Amino acid sequence: MESDSLVAAGHIRAHAPRRFAYDSSVMSTFLRAVRRVVLAIPRGTTLSYGEVALRAGKPGGARAVVAALHRLDDIPWWRVARHDGTLAPQVAHQQAALLRQEGWKPRRRPAKRG
């Protein structure tokens, strides 16, 4: 099955609940907008959850974007990161590997002052 190979390759998170794989007729307007925005992110780059929300028509909806990414099946979820460019710890290793395959270079964080 194709989705099993995508899970094995690390492109789809196996644990995430999936309802809206390809049938856009059952998606909400917001889910369709998030899908459109994320599909437009160039390879090897990221947008923040907040920026995706803004471009999808829901300013301040970063958490709604997180929920949408868990429901959408056919998008490059790894191209969405935190506002400061860091990756969420739960998926950071997998996300960084997928981004590196696309030519992404992680931002260097300034050293903390003590």
C-alpha positions in Angstrom: 0.0 0.0 0.0 1.4 3.4 -1.0 0.6 5.1 2.4 2.6 2.4 4.2 5.6 3.1 2.1 5.3 6.9 2.8 5.1 6.2 6.6 8.2 3.9 6.3 10.0 6.7 4.4 9.1 9.2 7.1 6.9 11.4 5.0 3.7 10.7 6.9 3.5 10.4 10.7 1.9 7.1 11.4 0.4 8.1 14.7 -1.4 11.2 13.5 -5.2 10.9 13.0 -6.0 11.2 9.3 -9.4 12.0 7.9 -8.9 14.3 4.9 -6.4 12.5 2.6 -7.5 13.6 -0.8 -11.2 14.4 -0.8 -11.3 18.2 -0.6 -15.1 18.2 -0.7 -15.3 17.2 3.0 -12.6 19.6 4.1 -13.4 22.9 5.8 -12.4 26.1 4.2 -9.6 26.6 6.7 -8.2 23.1 6.0 -8.3 23.7 2.3 -6.5 27.1 2.8 -3.8 25.5 5.1 -3.3 22.8 2.4 -2.9 25.4 -0.3 -0.4 27.5 1.7 1.7 24.6 2.8 1.9 23.1 -0.7 3.2 26.5 -1.9 6.1 26.6 0.5 9.3 26.1 -1.6 11.4 23.0 -1.0 14.1 23.5 1.7 12.3 26.4 3.3 9.9 26.8 6.2 7.1 29.1 7.3 6.0 29.5 10.8 2.7 28.1 12.1 1.5 31.7 12.6 2.5 32.7 9.1 0.6 29.7 7.6 -2.4 30.7 9.7 -2.2 34.3 8.5 -1.9 33.3 4.9 -4.8 30.8 5.4 -7.0 33.7 6.6 -6.9 33.0 10.3 -4.5 35.5 12.0 -3.5 34.2 15.4 -4.5 30.7 14.5 -1.1 28.9 14.9 -2.6 26.2 17.0 -5.3 25.6 14.5 -2.6 25.1 11.9 -1.0 22.4 14.1 -4.4 20.6 14.3 -4.9 21.0 10.5 -1.4 19.5 9.8 -2.4 16.4 11.9 -5.6 16.0 9.8 -4.1 16.6 6.3 -2.4 13.6 4.7 -0.9 14.8 1.4 1.1 17.8 2.3 4.8 18.5 3.2 4.1 19.1 6.9 7.9 19.3 7.6 8.0 22.8 6.0 6.2 24.4 8.9 8.2 25.3 12.0 8.1 27.5 15.1 8.2 31.3 14.7 11.9 31.3 15.7 12.8 28.7 13.1 13.2 25.9 15.7 11.6 22.5 15.3 9.1 20.9 17.7 11.0 18.4 19.8 8.4 15.6 19.1 9.3 15.5 15.4 12.5 17.5 15.2 14.8 14.7 14.2 12.4 13.5 11.4 11.5 17.0 10.3 15.2 18.1 10.1 16.1 15.0 8.0 13.3 15.7 5.6 14.2 19.4 5.3 17.9 18.5 4.8 16.9 16.3 1.9 15.4 19.4 0.3 18.6 21.5 0.9 17.5 23.2 4.1 20.1 24.8 6.3 19.1 25.2 10.0 19.4 28.6 11.5 22.1 29.1 14.0 20.8 30.2 17.3 22.7 32.9 19.2 24.5 31.6 22.4 22.6 32.3 25.6 24.1 34.9 27.8 24.7 33.7 31.4 
